[in-house]
Every structure is written in structure tokens, then in C-alpha cells.
Amino acid sequence: MRVLVACEFSGLVREAFAAKGHDAWSCDLLDTEIPGQHIKGDVLDILNDGWDLMIAHPPCTHLAVSGARWFKNKQREQIEAIEFFMRLANCNIPRICIENPISIMSTKWRKPDQIIQPWQFGHGETKATCLWLKNLPLLQPTNVVEGREARVHKMSPGPDRWKERSRTYTGVAEAMAQQW
């Protein structure tokens, strides 16, 4: 299966699918952190390249409700973020998962099909993650653990905080590759 992991610099989801034998590619404006099949550039340029599955992680800066207090000052950026999200959602790929935190897309488009947590996939942390699905089943928990902490929410400020907060948990990536 040809898998596109859109807006992924970490390579974690890409490598989980590659480990299962899929022709998996990540695409991001940034270089990948894990060497592998990565396209550095705009994902919109490659959406029609014959993908069977896309897992997309569009930037959430102007969509996540955690940043709602700044929305009034970023109306143009928010419109652009919504348009980008919808271009991914409406592209001609048979199976799609769009991942984002709790966001305005629940009202601007539709409610997510599923909300998952890292603690359902072997990580003792909380981070509500919405999944909007097209022709994919709900992701089933693989390893429910105790000791739930809001580590991502409590991260210290710094230049790479956004990168650390946006990383997909390996347990979630592995569940996606196993189940989809």
C-alpha cells in the first residue's frame, strides 16, 4: 500500500508503516528527523500521486481551542489553516485520517469520528487527539496504561516546544500501521 504521512517531520508514523512493509512516505516543509522516504515540500503538490492512504497532521496553531484567546488577532491565518485542513480532507485519496487536537474544525466542518488518548496506546499521558476518518475503522486501543499525566500540556516554554508537542506517540503510530 502507498502511504502518505502529510505534515510529518518526525518520521515516526512513516516508519511504523514502513516496518509493516508499506511504501510509506512522509512530507513536510521541514527535513525529516529519521532518515527515510521523505519529501521536503508542500504536501498539496503531491496529493494526486496515487496514494492509497493518507494520515495527515495539519498544523494546529490556528485551529486548536487551546489557542482560542489569540483567534481574534489571527483571523486571516485561521482562514488559511481551515482551508488547508479542508484541502486535505477533500483530496482524492481513498482512505484518510486527519489528526489534530480539540479544535474549531468540530464546528467549522464536523465533529471528529474519534478522540484518542496516548494512555490507550502504552503511554502514561493525556493528550486528547481527534481523528477525522474516511473509509477507515476506529482505532482500537492496544495497551491501556495507568499513571496518566498531562506532560505535553506542562512542557516548559522554548523554541522547540511546538515540535515536541506535535510529535505522534509511537504506540499510536504502531496501532495505525497495524490496524489500517
Buried (B, 14 or more C-beta within 10 A) or exposed (E): EBBBBBBBBBBBBBBBBBEBEBEBBBBBEEEBBBEEBBBEEEBEEBBEEEBEBBBBBBBBBBBBBBBEEEBEEBEEBBEEBBEBBBBBBEBEBEBBBBBBBBBBBBEBBEEBBBEBBBBBBBBEBBBEBBBBBBEBEEBEBBEEBEEBEEBBEEEEEEEEEEEEBBBBBBBBBBBBBBEB
